[in-house]
Amino acid sequence: MSPSVAASLMRGIQLGAIFAMALYGVTCMQAFIYYKNYPQDRWGLKLTVAIIWILETIHAALVIATLDHYLIANFSEVGVMLAIDWTIFMTFIIGFFIVFLVNLYYTWRIGMLYKGRYIIIVLIVLAVVRLGLSLVCCAYTRIYKDSWLSWGQETKIIICFSLALAILTDTVITTTLVFLLRKARPTSHLHRTKRVVDGLLLYAISVGTLTIVVSFLELVVFLLAPGTLYVLGILLIQMKLYANCFLASLNIRHYQASHLAPHPLQSQFTGSDEPHGSPARTIKIAVLSGGQVNEAGKVSRNVVESSMLH
């Protein structure tokens, strides 16, 4: 096998697969922690976690199958290296559906915070169009399955639009969450509540920036290194990042609650510097008891859960 072929085509996928498998291990750990710590969550949320974990497992298995096909079973076959195997086709199909589900989940949480329909419709349309463009790129791998080069040339415009749309979608989600959190941030002396909301703001900005930067990196690499598959390696990592950010947003709730109460079973009326009915008390009751709070002008469970999603 030509070293140049192996380096230009498979090095990016191999490196991406290594990091992706490490992130899959983190995904499994986070899924275990979630089911252990949040048995009282609504069944729809637990089902969503299960579906994403199952898809992540299938995705990881397909990544291994792809490496086995190219680097083990057909190690010395240059012709095979230049062609697009069905395993990598299915790997990205599954990955794009994972990203789609996570985007829908973010949209649903924003919908719980913000009652306006327009932003929800916009986010759903962006997620659907993003998935559609991604699936079109995957479909082209079957049409040009004999050549990575032909596939890249024929789908260049579609891939660029897809990556640009990914940047736009993540930017809109992050900006919306930051805006809603800033709006919910108390302006009074409720210092502990401010710390929690500030922490949520930092989380939303950090995670949103991470996914945006990765998408931008993919676009730059694709344009500057068109004859390689480094962009696919980065994409493998990004798909795992979405699942991990989703699970982290669920598992971080105990940590946020600890800033409001010294013990999860402690009475909400004992040892608190916030008055009855304050935003902090509202968060405590909602987060720690699993209830629903809908009081105008107060930070509710929706804020605590929804704002940690992106």
Buried (B, 14 or more C-beta within 10 A) or exposed (E): BEEEBBEBBBBBBBBBBBBBBEBBEBBBEBBEBBBEEBEEBEEEBBEBBEEBBEBBBBBBBBBEBBBEBBBEEBEEEEEBBBBBBBBBBBBBBBBBBBBBBBBBBBBBBBBBBBEEEEBBEBBBEBBEBBBBBBBBBBEBBEEBBEEBEBBBEBBEEBBBBBBBBBBBBBBBBBBBBBBBBEEBBBEEEBEBBBBBBEBBBEBBBEBBEBBBEBBBBBBEBBEEEEEBBBBBBBBBBBBBBBBBBBBBBBBBBBEBBEBBBEEEEEEBEEEBEBEEEBBBBBBBBBBBEEEEBEEEEBBBBBBBBBBBBB
